[in-house]
């Protein structure tokens, strides 16, 4: 193998590693966004009004939707 072949192979390896690092960073960012969305939905669920309890007659009025 001559020096230019080794240099070319090294550049290909480095480019592949850079692509892999970029892909990993994008996956981490997507996971963080999904985690933020899940946290926001959980917080909204905790703050949402709860449905009215059924009265003794079995009927109740609720504005819960």
C-alpha positions as CSV (number, residue, x, y, z in Angstrom):
1,X,0.0,0.0,0.0
2,X,1.3,3.4,-0.9
3,X,1.0,6.5,1.3
4,X,-1.8,8.0,-0.8
5,X,-3.9,4.9,-0.4
6,X,-3.4,4.9,3.4
7,X,-4.3,8.6,3.5
8,X,-7.4,8.0,1.5
9,X,-8.5,5.1,3.7
10,X,-7.9,7.2,6.8
11,X,-10.0,10.1,5.4
12,X,-12.8,7.6,4.6
13,X,-12.7,6.3,8.2
14,X,-12.7,9.8,9.6
15,X,-15.7,10.7,7.5
16,X,-17.5,7.6,8.6
17,X,-16.8,8.4,12.3
18,X,-17.9,12.0,11.8
19,X,-21.2,10.8,10.2
20,X,-21.7,8.4,13.1
21,X,-21.1,11.1,15.6
22,X,-23.6,13.4,13.9
23,X,-26.2,10.6,13.7
24,X,-25.7,9.9,17.4
25,X,-26.2,13.6,18.3
26,X,-29.4,13.7,16.2
27,X,-30.8,10.7,18.0
28,X,-29.9,12.1,21.4
29,X,-31.6,15.4,20.4
30,X,-34.8,13.5,19.2
31,X,-34.8,11.5,22.5
32,X,-34.6,14.7,24.5
33,X,-37.4,16.3,22.6
34,X,-39.6,13.2,23.2
35,X,-38.8,13.3,26.8
36,X,-39.7,17.0,27.1
37,X,-43.0,16.2,25.3
38,X,-43.7,13.3,27.7
39,X,-43.0,15.5,30.7
40,X,-45.3,18.3,29.3
41,X,-48.1,15.8,28.7
42,X,-47.7,14.3,32.2
43,X,-47.8,17.8,33.7
44,X,-51.0,18.7,31.7
45,X,-52.6,15.4,32.8
46,X,-51.9,16.3,36.5
47,X,-53.4,19.7,36.0
48,X,-56.5,18.6,34.1
49,X,-59.8,18.8,35.9
50,X,-61.1,15.5,37.1
51,X,-64.5,14.2,36.1
52,X,-67.3,14.7,38.7
53,X,-68.0,11.8,41.0
54,X,-71.3,9.9,40.4
55,X,-74.1,11.1,42.7
56,X,-76.1,8.6,44.7
57,X,-78.9,8.6,42.1
58,X,-76.4,7.4,39.6
59,X,-76.5,10.5,37.4
60,X,-74.1,13.4,37.5
61,X,-73.3,16.5,35.5
62,X,-69.8,17.0,34.4
63,X,-68.1,19.6,32.1
64,X,-65.1,17.3,31.8
65,X,-64.2,16.6,28.2
